[in-house]
Amino acid sequence: MTTYLVTGAGSGLGAVTARELAATGASVVLAVRDPARVTAPPGDTEVRRLDLADLGSVREFAAGWAGDLDVLINNAGVMAVPYAKTADGFETHMAINHFGPFLLTNLLLPHLTGRVVTVSSGLARLGKVPLGDLNWERRRYSALGAYNQSKLANLLFTQELQRRLTDSGRAVRAVAAHPGVARTGLDRHFGGGLSLLMKVVYPLIAQKKAEYGALPILFAATGDVPGNAYVGPGGRNGGRPRLERRRDHRDARELWEVSARLTRA
């Protein structure tokens, strides 16, 4: 039986992904911040606590993992939240979208047998990753800019993880995916002029259902895709997911080294 771990599986794309995987007969662990608020879907499923904003929680979760893990799906994320720092000193987007998944993946690598899927965003193409100021301490904060930065970090992480897996001779694959613009609660923190703009534009560009947005994630997790692939949606309302064109970044290795130092991975 294939075992999947899906982070942020309490709602939105993560919940759909977990539900669809469980329906195939797989064993699925739903990692969520508040298990009391989550009902596991039918099947061989289990809900466990994981707060990616807290590296202590990440370490505790990983320490409690026993046995093989076929596929890790780094899905949990936040978008356009107000500026804040976690207890570990990280800006919120970078903490939840990058540093937490980075540490979790590294700690679970000894258990992994299949692949690591990390959910990015089409907005990653607008992102910049200034290695000297990942936590927005010397720049004027932009909530959307911070999100874009963290999603680009997801792609750089995938790229460097695949390089390291290949160099070590492991068959585990690192893959990235993005859902397009799916109707989930991820945009609930938009405010001001951006909120007004999104009220007009969002209904025109968004997928009608979260199920459509989950398709690229499911394909990245189960389909025949190569390492360092980037899977995107096949159309506005579904369709076969497709491999996206992307460029490799020279600073992927440097971001890995900085992330390892900051998280003590």
C-alpha atoms as an extended CHARMM CRD file, in Angstrom:
* protein
*
       265  EXT
         1         1  MET       CA              0.0000000000        0.0000000000        0.0000000000  PROA      1               0.0000000000
         2         2  THR       CA              1.3080000000        3.4420000000       -0.9510000000  PROA      2               0.0000000000
         3         3  THR       CA              1.6760000000        5.8960000000        1.9190000000  PROA      3               0.0000000000
         4         4  TYR       CA              1.1970000000        9.6220000000        1.3830000000  PROA      4               0.0000000000
         5         5  LEU       CA              1.7430000000       12.5300000000        3.7450000000  PROA      5               0.0000000000
         6         6  VAL       CA             -0.1560000000       15.6980000000        2.8170000000  PROA      6               0.0000000000
         7         7  THR       CA              0.5220000000       18.9020000000        4.7420000000  PROA      7               0.0000000000
         8         8  GLY       CA             -2.2060000000       21.5160000000        5.0680000000  PROA      8               0.0000000000
         9         9  ALA       CA             -4.7700000000       18.7890000000        4.3890000000  PROA      9               0.0000000000
        10        10  GLY       CA             -7.5110000000       20.2580000000        6.5630000000  PROA      10              0.0000000000
        11        11  SER       CA             -9.0370000000       22.4030000000        3.8290000000  PROA      11              0.0000000000
        12        12  GLY       CA             -8.6960000000       23.6050000000        0.2560000000  PROA      12              0.0000000000
        13        13  LEU       CA             -6.3580000000       21.8430000000       -2.1410000000  PROA      13              0.0000000000
        14        14  GLY       CA             -4.8130000000       19.7310000000        0.5910000000  PROA      14              0.0000000000
        15        15  ALA       CA             -8.1600000000       18.3210000000        1.6770000000  PROA      15              0.0000000000
        16        16  VAL       CA             -9.1000000000       17.4720000000       -1.9070000000  PROA      16              0.0000000000
        17        17  THR       CA             -5.7050000000       15.8850000000       -2.5350000000  PROA      17              0.0000000000
        18        18  ALA       CA             -5.9170000000       13.7520000000        0.6030000000  PROA      18              0.0000000000
        19        19  ARG       CA             -9.4780000000       12.6880000000       -0.1750000000  PROA      19              0.0000000000
        20        20  GLU       CA             -8.6830000000       11.6680000000       -3.7430000000  PROA      20              0.0000000000
        21        21  LEU       CA             -5.5800000000        9.7150000000       -2.7340000000  PROA      21              0.0000000000
        22        22  ALA       CA             -7.4900000000        7.9050000000        0.0150000000  PROA      22              0.0000000000
        23        23  ALA       CA            -10.1930000000        6.9770000000       -2.5020000000  PROA      23              0.0000000000
        24        24  THR       CA             -7.5960000000        5.0020000000       -4.4880000000  PROA      24              0.0000000000
        25        25  GLY       CA             -6.9590000000        2.7780000000       -1.4770000000  PROA      25              0.0000000000
        26        26  ALA       CA             -3.7520000000        4.5000000000       -0.3970000000  PROA      26              0.0000000000
        27        27  SER       CA             -2.7860000000        5.1830000000        3.1930000000  PROA      27              0.0000000000
        28        28  VAL       CA             -2.9170000000        8.9420000000        3.7790000000  PROA      28              0.0000000000
        29        29  VAL       CA             -1.6830000000       10.9870000000        6.7240000000  PROA      29              0.0000000000
        30        30  LEU       CA             -3.2060000000       14.4680000000        6.9430000000  PROA      30              0.0000000000
        31        31  ALA       CA             -0.8150000000       16.8660000000        8.6730000000  PROA      31              0.0000000000
        32        32  VAL       CA             -2.6890000000       19.8830000000       10.0170000000  PROA      32              0.0000000000
        33        33  ARG       CA             -2.2010000000       22.6110000000       12.5860000000  PROA      33              0.0000000000
        34        34  ASP       CA             -5.4010000000       21.8490000000       14.5310000000  PROA      34              0.0000000000
        35        35  PRO       CA             -6.4720000000       18.1830000000       14.2870000000  PROA      35              0.0000000000
        36        36  ALA       CA             -9.5920000000       18.8200000000       16.3870000000  PROA      36              0.0000000000
        37        37  ARG       CA            -11.0670000000       20.8410000000       13.5170000000  PROA      37              0.0000000000
        38        38  VAL       CA            -10.4170000000       18.2540000000       10.8050000000  PROA      38              0.0000000000
        39        39  THR       CA            -12.4200000000       15.1730000000        9.8940000000  PROA      39              0.0000000000
        40        40  ALA       CA            -10.3780000000       12.5670000000        8.0500000000  PROA      40              0.0000000000
        41        41  PRO       CA            -11.8320000000       11.3860000000        4.7300000000  PROA      41              0.0000000000
        42        42  PRO       CA            -13.0350000000        7.7680000000        4.4000000000  PROA      42              0.0000000000
        43        43  GLY       CA            -10.3430000000        5.1420000000        3.9700000000  PROA      43              0.0000000000
        44        44  ASP       CA             -7.0060000000        4.3570000000        5.5560000000  PROA      44              0.0000000000
        45        45  THR       CA             -6.4530000000        7.8870000000        6.8320000000  PROA      45              0.0000000000
        46        46  GLU       CA             -5.0680000000        9.5480000000        9.9210000000  PROA      46              0.0000000000
        47        47  VAL       CA             -4.8670000000       13.1460000000       11.1260000000  PROA      47              0.0000000000
        48        48  ARG       CA             -1.7160000000       14.3220000000       12.9100000000  PROA      48              0.0000000000
        49        49  ARG       CA             -0.6710000000       17.7030000000       14.2740000000  PROA      49              0.0000000000
        50        50  LEU       CA              1.9610000000       19.7270000000       12.4220000000  PROA      50              0.0000000000
        51        51  ASP       CA              2.5570000000       23.4750000000       12.6860000000  PROA      51              0.0000000000
        52        52  LEU       CA              5.0080000000       24.4770000000        9.9590000000  PROA      52              0.0000000000
        53        53  ALA       CA              5.4210000000       27.9090000000       11.5500000000  PROA      53              0.0000000000
        54        54  ASP       CA              7.0870000000       26.2260000000       14.5230000000  PROA      54              0.0000000000
        55        55  LEU       CA             10.3160000000       24.3200000000       13.8630000000  PROA      55              0.0000000000
        56        56  GLY       CA              9.8730000000       22.5560000000       17.1890000000  PROA      56              0.0000000000
        57        57  SER       CA              6.5670000000       21.1480000000       15.9390000000  PROA      57              0.0000000000
        58        58  VAL       CA              8.2400000000       20.0750000000       12.6930000000  PROA      58              0.0000000000
        59        59  ARG       CA             10.9600000000       18.2230000000       14.5900000000  PROA      59              0.0000000000
        60        60  GLU       CA              8.4420000000       16.5790000000       16.8900000000  PROA      60              0.0000000000
        61        61  PHE       CA              6.3330000000       15.4350000000       13.9460000000  PROA      61              0.0000000000
        62        62  ALA       CA              9.3150000000       13.9920000000       12.0810000000  PROA      62              0.0000000000
        63        63  ALA       CA             10.6170000000       12.2510000000       15.1870000000  PROA      63              0.0000000000
        64        64  GLY       CA              7.2700000000       10.4930000000       15.5250000000  PROA      64              0.0000000000
        65        65  TRP       CA              7.3030000000        9.1190000000       11.9870000000  PROA      65              0.0000000000
        66        66  ALA       CA              7.9520000000        5.3810000000       11.7830000000  PROA      66              0.0000000000
        67        67  GLY       CA              8.3220000000        3.2600000000        8.6680000000  PROA      67              0.0000000000
        68        68  ASP       CA              8.5450000000        4.1110000000        4.9990000000  PROA      68              0.0000000000
        69        69  LEU       CA              6.9290000000        7.1210000000        3.3670000000  PROA      69              0.0000000000
        70        70  ASP       CA              6.2830000000        6.8500000000       -0.3470000000  PROA      70              0.0000000000
        71        71  VAL       CA              5.2580000000       10.4210000000       -1.1500000000  PROA      71              0.0000000000
        72        72  LEU       CA              5.5200000000       13.6580000000        0.8100000000  PROA      72              0.0000000000
        73        73  ILE       CA              3.2820000000       16.4430000000       -0.4970000000  PROA      73              0.0000000000
        74        74  ASN       CA              4.3530000000       19.8490000000        0.8190000000  PROA      74              0.0000000000
        75        75  ASN       CA              1.0270000000       21.5800000000        0.2190000000  PROA      75              0.0000000000
        76        76  ALA       CA              0.4310000000       23.8090000000        3.2680000000  PROA      76              0.0000000000
        77        77  GLY       CA              0.8410000000       27.5180000000        2.6840000000  PROA      77              0.0000000000
        78        78  VAL       CA             -0.3020000000       31.0540000000        3.3990000000  PROA      78              0.0000000000
        79        79  MET       CA             -0.7630000000       33.9760000000        1.0330000000  PROA      79              0.0000000000
        80        80  ALA       CA             -0.5850000000       37.7480000000        1.4160000000  PROA      80              0.0000000000
        81        81  VAL       CA             -0.6800000000       37.7690000000        5.2200000000  PROA      81              0.0000000000
        82        82  PRO       CA              0.2640000000       40.8950000000        7.2070000000  PROA      82              0.0000000000
        83        83  TYR       CA              3.8730000000       41.1940000000        8.2890000000  PROA      83              0.0000000000
        84        84  ALA       CA              4.7670000000       39.1000000000       11.2950000000  PROA      84              0.0000000000
        85        85  LYS       CA              7.5620000000       36.9020000000       12.5220000000  PROA      85              0.0000000000
        86        86  THR       CA              7.3150000000       33.4220000000       13.9670000000  PROA      86              0.0000000000
        87        87  ALA       CA              8.8650000000       32.4010000000       17.2750000000  PROA      87              0.0000000000
        88        88  ASP       CA             11.8600000000       31.1650000000       15.2730000000  PROA      88              0.0000000000
        89        89  GLY       CA             12.3730000000       34.6590000000       13.8300000000  PROA      89              0.0000000000
        90        90  PHE       CA             11.1450000000       33.9790000000       10.2900000000  PROA      90              0.0000000000
        91        91  GLU       CA              8.7650000000       36.0850000000        8.2250000000  PROA      91              0.0000000000
        92        92  THR       CA              5.4650000000       34.1970000000        8.0830000000  PROA      92              0.0000000000
        93        93  HSD       CA              5.4180000000       33.3300000000        4.3590000000  PROA      93              0.0000000000
        94        94  MET       CA              8.9820000000       32.0670000000        4.4160000000  PROA      94              0.0000000000
        95        95  ALA       CA              8.3540000000       30.1510000000        7.6410000000  PROA      95              0.0000000000
        96        96  ILE       CA              5.2660000000       28.2480000000        6.5150000000  PROA      96              0.0000000000
        97        97  ASN       CA              5.8230000000       28.0800000000        2.7640000000  PROA      97              0.0000000000
        98        98  HSD       CA              9.5600000000       27.3620000000        2.7230000000  PROA      98              0.0000000000
        99        99  PHE       CA             11.5340000000       26.9290000000        5.9570000000  PROA      99              0.0000000000
       100       100  GLY       CA              9.0400000000       24.5440000000        7.5710000000  PROA      100             0.0000000000
       101       101  PRO       CA              8.7110000000       22.2900000000        4.5080000000  PROA      101             0.0000000000
       102       102  PHE       CA             12.4800000000       22.4690000000        3.9760000000  PROA      102             0.0000000000
       103       103  LEU       CA             13.1760000000       21.1260000000        7.4660000000  PROA      103             0.0000000000
       104       104  LEU       CA             10.3350000000       18.5920000000        7.3160000000  PROA      104             0.0000000000
       105       105  THR       CA             11.5990000000       17.1680000000        4.0290000000  PROA      105             0.0000000000
       106       106  ASN       CA             15.1630000000       16.8910000000        5.2410000000  PROA      106             0.0000000000
       107       107  LEU       CA             14.1190000000       15.1500000000        8.4510000000  PROA      107             0.0000000000
       108       108  LEU       CA             11.8810000000       12.6810000000        6.5980000000  PROA      108             0.0000000000
       109       109  LEU       CA             14.3170000000       11.9260000000        3.7610000000  PROA      109             0.0000000000
       110       110  PRO       CA             15.5810000000        8.7370000000        5.4400000000  PROA      110             0.0000000000
       111       111  HSD       CA             12.0110000000        7.3970000000        5.2960000000  PROA      111             0.0000000000
       112       112  LEU       CA             11.1820000000        8.5060000000        1.7330000000  PROA      112             0.0000000000
       113       113  THR       CA             11.0420000000        5.9530000000       -1.0490000000  PROA      113             0.0000000000
       114       114  GLY       CA              9.1380000000        7.6710000000       -3.8740000000  PROA      114             0.0000000000
       115       115  ARG       CA              8.9870000000       11.4060000000       -4.3210000000  PROA      115             0.0000000000
       116       116  VAL       CA              8.6440000000       14.8360000000       -2.7520000000  PROA      116             0.0000000000
       117       117  VAL       CA              5.9910000000       17.1170000000       -4.2490000000  PROA      117             0.0000000000
       118       118  THR       CA              6.1720000000       20.7830000000       -3.3080000000  PROA      118             0.0000000000
       119       119  VAL       CA              3.2930000000       23.0830000000       -4.2380000000  PROA      119             0.0000000000
       120       120  SER       CA              4.4450000000       26.3720000000       -5.7210000000  PROA      120             0.0000000000
       121       121  SER       CA              2.4640000000       29.0130000000       -7.6270000000  PROA      121             0.0000000000
       122       122  GLY       CA              2.3640000000       30.6460000000      -11.0270000000  PROA      122             0.0000000000
       123       123  LEU       CA              3.2820000000       33.8340000000       -9.1790000000  PROA      123             0.0000000000
       124       124  ALA       CA              6.7200000000       32.3690000000       -8.5010000000  PROA      124             0.0000000000
       125       125  ARG       CA              7.7870000000       33.9010000000      -11.8100000000  PROA      125             0.0000000000
       126       126  LEU       CA              7.3580000000       37.3330000000      -10.2020000000  PROA      126             0.0000000000
       127       127  GLY       CA              9.3550000000       36.4060000000       -7.1380000000  PROA      127             0.0000000000
       128       128  LYS       CA             12.8530000000       37.3660000000       -6.0760000000  PROA      128             0.0000000000
       129       129  VAL       CA             14.9090000000       35.6480000000       -3.4050000000  PROA      129             0.0000000000
       130       130  PRO       CA             17.4190000000       38.1020000000       -1.8870000000  PROA      130             0.0000000000
       131       131  LEU       CA             19.5850000000       35.7330000000        0.1190000000  PROA      131             0.0000000000
       132       132  GLY       CA             20.7050000000       38.4930000000        2.4670000000  PROA      132             0.0000000000
       133       133  ASP       CA             17.1690000000       39.4890000000        3.4810000000  PROA      133             0.0000000000
       134       134  LEU       CA             14.8860000000       36.4710000000        3.2770000000  PROA      134             0.0000000000
       135       135  ASN       CA             12.8690000000       37.6700000000        6.2820000000  PROA      135             0.0000000000
       136       136  TRP       CA             12.1370000000       41.2120000000        5.0790000000  PROA      136             0.0000000000
       137       137  GLU       CA             14.1500000000       42.9940000000        7.7230000000  PROA      137             0.0000000000
       138       138  ARG       CA             15.7600000000       45.5460000000        5.4010000000  PROA      138             0.0000000000
       139       139  ARG       CA             13.0590000000       46.0200000000        2.7670000000  PROA      139             0.0000000000
       140       140  ARG       CA              9.6430000000       47.6230000000        2.7890000000  PROA      140             0.0000000000
       141       141  TYR       CA              7.2700000000       44.7380000000        3.3170000000  PROA      141             0.0000000000
       142       142  SER       CA              4.9630000000       43.6010000000        0.5300000000  PROA      142             0.0000000000
       143       143  ALA       CA              2.5040000000       40.8680000000        1.4460000000  PROA      143             0.0000000000
       144       144  LEU       CA              2.1370000000       39.6750000000       -2.1360000000  PROA      144             0.0000000000
       145       145  GLY       CA              5.8500000000       40.0910000000       -2.7620000000  PROA      145             0.0000000000
       146       146  ALA       CA              6.5840000000       37.9170000000        0.2560000000  PROA      146             0.0000000000
       147       147  TYR       CA              4.2640000000       35.2500000000       -1.0960000000  PROA      147             0.0000000000
       148       148  ASN       CA              5.8920000000       35.3620000000       -4.5360000000  PROA      148             0.0000000000
       149       149  GLN       CA              9.3220000000       35.0970000000       -2.9060000000  PROA      149             0.0000000000
       150       150  SER       CA              8.3240000000       32.0180000000       -0.9120000000  PROA      150             0.0000000000
       151       151  LYS       CA              6.8320000000       30.3230000000       -3.9700000000  PROA      151             0.0000000000
       152       152  LEU       CA             10.0120000000       30.9030000000       -5.9650000000  PROA      152             0.0000000000
       153       153  ALA       CA             11.8860000000       29.4450000000       -3.0060000000  PROA      153             0.0000000000
       154       154  ASN       CA              9.7520000000       26.2990000000       -3.4450000000  PROA      154             0.0000000000
       155       155  LEU       CA             11.0440000000       25.9090000000       -6.9980000000  PROA      155             0.0000000000
       156       156  LEU       CA             14.6510000000       26.5060000000       -6.0120000000  PROA      156             0.0000000000
       157       157  PHE       CA             14.2500000000       23.9970000000       -3.1950000000  PROA      157             0.0000000000
       158       158  THR       CA             12.9050000000       21.3830000000       -5.6230000000  PROA      158             0.0000000000
       159       159  GLN       CA             15.7360000000       22.0120000000       -8.0590000000  PROA      159             0.0000000000
       160       160  GLU       CA             18.4780000000       21.6560000000       -5.4660000000  PROA      160             0.0000000000
       161       161  LEU       CA             16.8000000000       18.7090000000       -3.7330000000  PROA      161             0.0000000000
       162       162  GLN       CA             16.6960000000       16.8210000000       -7.0280000000  PROA      162             0.0000000000
       163       163  ARG       CA             20.3670000000       17.5940000000       -7.6730000000  PROA      163             0.0000000000
       164       164  ARG       CA             21.3170000000       16.2330000000       -4.2600000000  PROA      164             0.0000000000
       165       165  LEU       CA             19.1560000000       13.1420000000       -4.6620000000  PROA      165             0.0000000000
       166       166  THR       CA             20.7030000000       12.4210000000       -8.0450000000  PROA      166             0.0000000000
       167       167  ASP       CA             24.2430000000       12.9490000000       -6.7630000000  PROA      167             0.0000000000
       168       168  SER       CA             23.5950000000       10.5670000000       -3.8670000000  PROA      168             0.0000000000
       169       169  GLY       CA             22.2670000000        7.8790000000       -6.2110000000  PROA      169             0.0000000000
       170       170  ARG       CA             18.7940000000        7.8030000000       -4.7010000000  PROA      170             0.0000000000
       171       171  ALA       CA             15.7550000000        7.0770000000       -6.8580000000  PROA      171             0.0000000000
       172       172  VAL       CA             13.5390000000        9.5170000000       -4.9290000000  PROA      172             0.0000000000
       173       173  ARG       CA             12.2780000000       12.3230000000       -7.1610000000  PROA      173             0.0000000000
       174       174  ALA       CA             11.6760000000       15.9690000000       -6.2840000000  PROA      174             0.0000000000
       175       175  VAL       CA              8.7770000000       17.5050000000       -8.1990000000  PROA      175             0.0000000000
       176       176  ALA       CA              6.9680000000       20.8450000000       -8.0450000000  PROA      176             0.0000000000
       177       177  ALA       CA              3.3830000000       21.6610000000       -8.9830000000  PROA      177             0.0000000000
       178       178  HSD       CA              1.1000000000       24.6670000000       -9.1030000000  PROA      178             0.0000000000
       179       179  PRO       CA             -2.7080000000       24.6810000000       -9.1440000000  PROA      179             0.0000000000
       180       180  GLY       CA             -3.3360000000       27.7140000000      -11.3000000000  PROA      180             0.0000000000
       181       181  VAL       CA             -5.8880000000       30.0500000000       -9.7310000000  PROA      181             0.0000000000
       182       182  ALA       CA             -8.1800000000       27.7860000000       -7.7430000000  PROA      182             0.0000000000
       183       183  ARG       CA            -11.0720000000       28.8670000000       -5.5320000000  PROA      183             0.0000000000
       184       184  THR       CA             -9.8380000000       28.1450000000       -2.0330000000  PROA      184             0.0000000000
       185       185  GLY       CA             -9.5490000000       30.2340000000        1.1200000000  PROA      185             0.0000000000
       186       186  LEU       CA             -5.9190000000       31.1140000000        0.4180000000  PROA      186             0.0000000000
       187       187  ASP       CA             -6.8000000000       34.6390000000       -0.7150000000  PROA      187             0.0000000000
       188       188  ARG       CA             -8.7380000000       35.5850000000        2.4200000000  PROA      188             0.0000000000
       189       189  HSD       CA             -6.0230000000       37.9310000000        3.6830000000  PROA      189             0.0000000000
       190       190  PHE       CA             -6.1540000000       40.2720000000        0.6920000000  PROA      190             0.0000000000
       191       191  GLY       CA             -6.9210000000       43.8000000000        1.8040000000  PROA      191             0.0000000000
       192       192  GLY       CA             -7.1990000000       47.3660000000        0.5380000000  PROA      192             0.0000000000
       193       193  GLY       CA             -7.0410000000       48.0320000000       -3.1860000000  PROA      193             0.0000000000
       194       194  LEU       CA             -5.8320000000       44.5080000000       -3.8630000000  PROA      194             0.0000000000
       195       195  SER       CA             -8.9960000000       43.1540000000       -2.2710000000  PROA      195             0.0000000000
       196       196  LEU       CA            -11.2010000000       45.3000000000       -4.5050000000  PROA      196             0.0000000000
       197       197  LEU       CA             -9.2460000000       44.2810000000       -7.5940000000  PROA      197             0.0000000000
       198       198  MET       CA             -9.4790000000       40.5970000000       -6.7570000000  PROA      198             0.0000000000
       199       199  LYS       CA            -13.2440000000       40.8020000000       -6.2270000000  PROA      199             0.0000000000
       200       200  VAL       CA            -13.5440000000       41.8130000000       -9.8730000000  PROA      200             0.0000000000
       201       201  VAL       CA            -10.7520000000       39.7700000000      -11.4450000000  PROA      201             0.0000000000
       202       202  TYR       CA            -10.7950000000       36.6060000000       -9.3510000000  PROA      202             0.0000000000
       203       203  PRO       CA            -14.1240000000       35.2000000000      -10.5890000000  PROA      203             0.0000000000
       204       204  LEU       CA            -12.9130000000       35.6470000000      -14.1840000000  PROA      204             0.0000000000
       205       205  ILE       CA             -9.6230000000       33.7680000000      -13.8350000000  PROA      205             0.0000000000
       206       206  ALA       CA            -10.1780000000       31.2790000000      -11.0160000000  PROA      206             0.0000000000
       207       207  GLN       CA            -10.8860000000       27.6050000000      -11.4620000000  PROA      207             0.0000000000
       208       208  LYS       CA            -14.5080000000       26.9480000000      -10.5530000000  PROA      208             0.0000000000
       209       209  LYS       CA            -13.6130000000       24.2090000000       -8.0780000000  PROA      209             0.0000000000
       210       210  ALA       CA            -10.7090000000       23.3630000000       -5.8040000000  PROA      210             0.0000000000
       211       211  GLU       CA            -10.8750000000       19.8920000000       -7.3730000000  PROA      211             0.0000000000
       212       212  TYR       CA             -9.4950000000       21.3360000000      -10.6150000000  PROA      212             0.0000000000
       213       213  GLY       CA             -6.6560000000       23.0320000000       -8.7800000000  PROA      213             0.0000000000
       214       214  ALA       CA             -5.7210000000       19.7630000000       -7.0960000000  PROA      214             0.0000000000
       215       215  LEU       CA             -5.2730000000       17.9310000000      -10.3990000000  PROA      215             0.0000000000
       216       216  PRO       CA             -1.6750000000       19.0950000000      -11.0040000000  PROA      216             0.0000000000
       217       217  ILE       CA             -0.7420000000       18.1390000000       -7.4370000000  PROA      217             0.0000000000
       218       218  LEU       CA             -2.2310000000       14.6810000000       -7.8530000000  PROA      218             0.0000000000
       219       219  PHE       CA             -0.5000000000       14.2240000000      -11.1980000000  PROA      219             0.0000000000
       220       220  ALA       CA              2.8280000000       15.3230000000       -9.7210000000  PROA      220             0.0000000000
       221       221  ALA       CA              2.3250000000       12.8190000000       -6.8970000000  PROA      221             0.0000000000
       222       222  THR       CA              1.2210000000        9.8350000000       -8.9730000000  PROA      222             0.0000000000
       223       223  GLY       CA              2.0140000000       10.4770000000      -12.6450000000  PROA      223             0.0000000000
       224       224  ASP       CA              5.0310000000        9.5150000000      -14.7090000000  PROA      224             0.0000000000
       225       225  VAL       CA              7.0220000000       12.7320000000      -14.3940000000  PROA      225             0.0000000000
       226       226  PRO       CA             10.7900000000       13.2380000000      -14.1820000000  PROA      226             0.0000000000
       227       227  GLY       CA             12.6820000000       14.7090000000      -11.2650000000  PROA      227             0.0000000000
       228       228  ASN       CA             12.6600000000       18.5210000000      -11.1060000000  PROA      228             0.0000000000
       229       229  ALA       CA              9.4700000000       18.5880000000      -13.1870000000  PROA      229             0.0000000000
       230       230  TYR       CA              7.0150000000       21.4440000000      -12.7230000000  PROA      230             0.0000000000
       231       231  VAL       CA              3.3900000000       20.4380000000      -13.2440000000  PROA      231             0.0000000000
       232       232  GLY       CA              0.6750000000       22.9780000000      -13.9740000000  PROA      232             0.0000000000
       233       233  PRO       CA             -3.0340000000       22.9000000000      -14.8390000000  PROA      233             0.0000000000
       234       234  GLY       CA             -4.2390000000       21.7450000000      -18.2220000000  PROA      234             0.0000000000
       235       235  GLY       CA             -6.9780000000       24.3340000000      -18.4700000000  PROA      235             0.0000000000
       236       236  ARG       CA             -9.1970000000       26.7200000000      -16.5480000000  PROA      236             0.0000000000
       237       237  ASN       CA            -11.7570000000       24.0630000000      -15.7040000000  PROA      237             0.0000000000
       238       238  GLY       CA             -9.6700000000       20.9300000000      -15.6050000000  PROA      238             0.0000000000
       239       239  GLY       CA             -8.0080000000       18.9160000000      -18.3270000000  PROA      239             0.0000000000
       240       240  ARG       CA             -4.8870000000       16.8080000000      -18.1960000000  PROA      240             0.0000000000
       241       241  PRO       CA             -2.1530000000       18.6010000000      -16.2170000000  PROA      241             0.0000000000
       242       242  ARG       CA              0.9220000000       19.5620000000      -18.2010000000  PROA      242             0.0000000000
       243       243  LEU       CA              4.6050000000       20.0690000000      -17.6030000000  PROA      243             0.0000000000
       244       244  GLU       CA              5.4770000000       23.7500000000      -17.3290000000  PROA      244             0.0000000000
       245       245  ARG       CA              8.5730000000       25.3090000000      -18.8320000000  PROA      245             0.0000000000
       246       246  ARG       CA             10.8430000000       26.7130000000      -16.1450000000  PROA      246             0.0000000000
       247       247  ARG       CA             14.4120000000       27.8160000000      -15.8580000000  PROA      247             0.0000000000
       248       248  ASP       CA             16.9270000000       26.6140000000      -13.3410000000  PROA      248             0.0000000000
       249       249  HSD       CA             18.3360000000       29.1860000000      -10.9380000000  PROA      249             0.0000000000
       250       250  ARG       CA             22.0070000000       29.5140000000      -10.1000000000  PROA      250             0.0000000000
       251       251  ASP       CA             21.2680000000       30.5030000000       -6.5110000000  PROA      251             0.0000000000
       252       252  ALA       CA             19.3050000000       27.3340000000       -5.6610000000  PROA      252             0.0000000000
       253       253  ARG       CA             22.3380000000       25.8480000000       -3.9400000000  PROA      253             0.0000000000
       254       254  GLU       CA             22.9510000000       29.0230000000       -1.9600000000  PROA      254             0.0000000000
       255       255  LEU       CA             19.3230000000       29.1800000000       -0.8140000000  PROA      255             0.0000000000
       256       256  TRP       CA             19.6220000000       25.5820000000        0.3580000000  PROA      256             0.0000000000
       257       257  GLU       CA             22.7540000000       26.3790000000        2.3720000000  PROA      257             0.0000000000
       258       258  VAL       CA             21.1670000000       29.4530000000        3.9750000000  PROA      258             0.0000000000
       259       259  SER       CA             17.9720000000       27.5210000000        4.7450000000  PROA      259             0.0000000000
       260       260  ALA       CA             19.9520000000       24.6480000000        6.2860000000  PROA      260             0.0000000000
       261       261  ARG       CA             21.8440000000       27.0710000000        8.5120000000  PROA      261             0.0000000000
       262       262  LEU       CA             18.7370000000       28.9720000000        9.6380000000  PROA      262             0.0000000000
       263       263  THR       CA             16.6730000000       25.8510000000       10.3530000000  PROA      263             0.0000000000
       264       264  ARG       CA             19.6270000000       23.7910000000       11.6530000000  PROA      264             0.0000000000
       265       265  ALA       CA             18.5840000000       21.0260000000        9.2560000000  PROA      265             0.0000000000
